[in-house]
Amino acid sequence: MQKAILVINLGSSSLKFSVFTLTNHELDPTAQIRGEFAPLNTTTQLKLCDKNGIATEEIIKLTSEENYDTHALVIKYLLNWLKDEYPNYQFIGAGHRVVHGGNLFANPILITTEILTKLKRFCPLAPLHQPYNLAGIKILAQQLPKLKQVACFDTAFHTTQTKVAKGYALPESVAKNLIKRYGFHGLSYEYIAQVLPEYLDSTIANSKVIVAHLGHGASLCAMQERKSMATTMGFTALDGLPMGTRCGNLDPGVVLYLMAEEKMTVAEVNDLLYNQCGLLGVSKISSDIRILISSDDPNAQYAIDLFVYRIVREIGSLTAALGGLNALIFTGGIGEHSAIIREKICQQLSWLGVHLNLTENVANETKISADKNSVPVLIIPTNEELVIAQHTWSCIDQP
């Protein structure tokens, strides 16, 4: 039997998974298979990609069962599918992306009933993710009660920040060591920090680096010695940059105004800020940057301009926090694939010594900066799944 680790990232409308195997007690850094079920309903699409990059798609009809929601159905289907397709795999652990570790968890941890109960208190801080992350753990435990499961936190990477960097100007009687800047996308930033020396001279890799994780969710992280010094997201994943459907940085007075003058309820404001703002809300067209780029609608262009402006402005802020900039890294779906967005951002950063080689940028080359006199600008594909698999193996490989 081949020992293997299952990595799961369960959201409200999709389930992403990957399988990593072990050889001679070592984790293979290349996933044997990656897949995604989306959308999550009784008829879903399964997209697969094997370790050789061969992709396939198929439509899956889930058999509805009494008292089973679609999340439970799809996890049950996944486990049966893995058993049929990979009968020689012995799953020794499962790693889960859990967005919020709050003020209790700064490292990956083996999940127990007590741990799961503690994590539930952070659901209000990440309502788009945390409830579904925890549901995946619970459902998997019901299906495979003896399987060891590990929670890997998106907030953990940012625990290296100083008290000042994490602080809000609130009375401690209100903050209670809970309300502070946590930061997110930590699993992605952790991977980039791991591999930076493979792409840059070690002196530069360990110096003042800003990583732009740009996708449907978007944030920036300032690193020194490959540790998080500052980031754009804060107490929740609403803060910082405009995103696909999230507003990003917002004057708290806007929320007070909406509730006092527009008589919006907490639930209505929550839905507005998480689901109706960002690129979608501004453009009135789509949350997909590709659709907006191809559109000639003025609202689409305005949404793009606002997105780019906020990124440029926050890069300036993080440069100030670092005291300089020695390298800029793009990652995430938009960061890795949108040459136009990268170009627009870098054009406005020439004052920092950022200059693109436009040909290499369009070709999505790894290094896209103009010459040796420019601040190095790189595209590095992220690999959160590998980080989760590494942490899972580390947690379960105990005497």
Secondary structure in CASP SS format (residue, H / E / C, confidence):
PFRMAT SS
TARGET T0000
AUTHOR 0000-0000-0000
METHOD secondary structure of the structure
MODEL  1
M C 1.00
Q E 1.00
K E 1.00
A E 1.00
I E 1.00
L E 1.00
V E 1.00
I E 1.00
N E 1.00
L E 1.00
G C 1.00
S C 1.00
S C 1.00
S C 1.00
L E 1.00
K E 1.00
F E 1.00
S E 1.00
V E 1.00
F E 1.00
T E 1.00
L E 1.00
T E 1.00
N C 1.00
H C 1.00
E E 1.00
L E 1.00
D C 1.00
P C 1.00
T C 1.00
A C 1.00
Q C 1.00
I E 1.00
R E 1.00
G E 1.00
E E 1.00
F E 1.00
A E 1.00
P C 1.00
L C 1.00
N C 1.00
T C 1.00
T E 1.00
T E 1.00
Q E 1.00
L E 1.00
K E 1.00
L E 1.00
C E 1.00
D E 1.00
K C 1.00
N C 1.00
G C 1.00
I C 1.00
A E 1.00
T E 1.00
E E 1.00
E E 1.00
I E 1.00
I E 1.00
K E 1.00
L C 1.00
T C 1.00
S C 1.00
E C 1.00
E C 1.00
N C 1.00
Y C 1.00
D C 1.00
T H 1.00
H H 1.00
A H 1.00
L H 1.00
V H 1.00
I H 1.00
K H 1.00
Y H 1.00
L H 1.00
L H 1.00
N H 1.00
W H 1.00
L H 1.00
K H 1.00
D H 1.00
E H 1.00
Y C 1.00
P C 1.00
N C 1.00
Y E 1.00
Q E 1.00
F E 1.00
I E 1.00
G E 1.00
A E 1.00
G E 1.00
H E 1.00
R E 1.00
V E 1.00
V C 1.00
H C 1.00
G C 1.00
G C 1.00
N C 1.00
L C 1.00
F C 1.00
A C 1.00
N C 1.00
P C 1.00
I E 1.00
L E 1.00
I C 1.00
T C 1.00
T H 1.00
E H 1.00
I H 1.00
L H 1.00
T H 1.00
K H 1.00
L H 1.00
K H 1.00
R C 1.00
F C 1.00
C H 1.00
P H 1.00
L H 1.00
A C 1.00
P C 1.00
L C 1.00
H C 1.00
Q H 1.00
P H 1.00
Y H 1.00
N H 1.00
L H 1.00
A H 1.00
G H 1.00
I H 1.00
K H 1.00
I H 1.00
L H 1.00
A H 1.00
Q H 1.00
Q H 1.00
L C 1.00
P C 1.00
K C 1.00
L C 1.00
K C 1.00
Q E 1.00
V E 1.00
A E 1.00
C E 1.00
F E 1.00
D C 1.00
T C 1.00
A H 1.00
F H 1.00
H H 1.00
T H 1.00
T H 1.00
Q C 1.00
T C 1.00
K H 1.00
V H 1.00
A H 1.00
K H 1.00
G C 1.00
Y C 1.00
A C 1.00
L C 1.00
P C 1.00
E H 1.00
S H 1.00
V H 1.00
A H 1.00
K C 1.00
N C 1.00
L C 1.00
I C 1.00
K C 1.00
R C 1.00
Y C 1.00
G C 1.00
F C 1.00
H C 1.00
G H 1.00
L H 1.00
S H 1.00
Y H 1.00
E H 1.00
Y H 1.00
I H 1.00
A H 1.00
Q H 1.00
V H 1.00
L H 1.00
P H 1.00
E H 1.00
Y H 1.00
L C 1.00
D C 1.00
S H 1.00
T H 1.00
I H 1.00
A H 1.00
N C 1.00
S C 1.00
K C 1.00
V E 1.00
I E 1.00
V E 1.00
A E 1.00
H E 1.00
L E 1.00
G C 1.00
H C 1.00
G C 1.00
A E 1.00
S E 1.00
L E 1.00
C E 1.00
A E 1.00
M E 1.00
Q E 1.00
E C 1.00
R C 1.00
K E 1.00
S E 1.00
M E 1.00
A E 1.00
T E 1.00
T C 1.00
M C 1.00
G C 1.00
F C 1.00
T C 1.00
A C 1.00
L C 1.00
D C 1.00
G C 1.00
L C 1.00
P C 1.00
M C 1.00
G C 1.00
T C 1.00
R C 1.00
C C 1.00
G C 1.00
N C 1.00
L C 1.00
D C 1.00
P H 1.00
G H 1.00
V H 1.00
V H 1.00
L H 1.00
Y H 1.00
L H 1.00
M H 1.00
A H 1.00
E C 1.00
E C 1.00
K C 1.00
M C 1.00
T C 1.00
V H 1.00
A H 1.00
E H 1.00
V H 1.00
N H 1.00
D H 1.00
L H 1.00
L H 1.00
Y H 1.00
N H 1.00
Q C 1.00
C C 1.00
G H 1.00
L H 1.00
L H 1.00
G H 1.00
V H 1.00
S H 1.00
K C 1.00
I C 1.00
S C 1.00
S C 1.00
D C 1.00
I H 1.00
R H 1.00
I H 1.00
L H 1.00
I H 1.00
S H 1.00
S C 1.00
D C 1.00
D C 1.00
P H 1.00
N H 1.00
A H 1.00
Q H 1.00
Y H 1.00
A H 1.00
I H 1.00
D H 1.00
L H 1.00
F H 1.00
V H 1.00
Y H 1.00
R H 1.00
I H 1.00
V H 1.00
R H 1.00
E H 1.00
I H 1.00
G H 1.00
S H 1.00
L H 1.00
T H 1.00
A H 1.00
A H 1.00
L H 1.00
G C 1.00
G C 1.00
L C 1.00
N C 1.00
A E 1.00
L E 1.00
I E 1.00
F E 1.00
T E 1.00
G H 1.00
G H 1.00
I H 1.00
G H 1.00
E H 1.00
H H 1.00
S C 1.00
A H 1.00
I H 1.00
I H 1.00
R H 1.00
E H 1.00
K H 1.00
I H 1.00
C H 1.00
Q H 1.00
Q C 1.00
L C 1.00
S H 1.00
W H 1.00
L H 1.00
G C 1.00
V C 1.00
H C 1.00
L E 1.00
N C 1.00
L H 1.00
T H 1.00
E H 1.00
N H 1.00
V H 1.00
A C 1.00
N C 1.00
E C 1.00
T C 1.00
K E 1.00
I C 1.00
S E 1.00
A C 1.00
D C 1.00
K C 1.00
N C 1.00
S C 1.00
V C 1.00
P C 1.00
V E 1.00
L E 1.00
I E 1.00
I C 1.00
P C 1.00
T C 1.00
N C 1.00
E H 1.00
E H 1.00
L H 1.00
V H 1.00
I H 1.00
A H 1.00
Q H 1.00
H H 1.00
T H 1.00
W H 1.00
S H 1.00
C H 1.00
I H 1.00
D C 1.00
Q C 1.00
P C 1.00
END
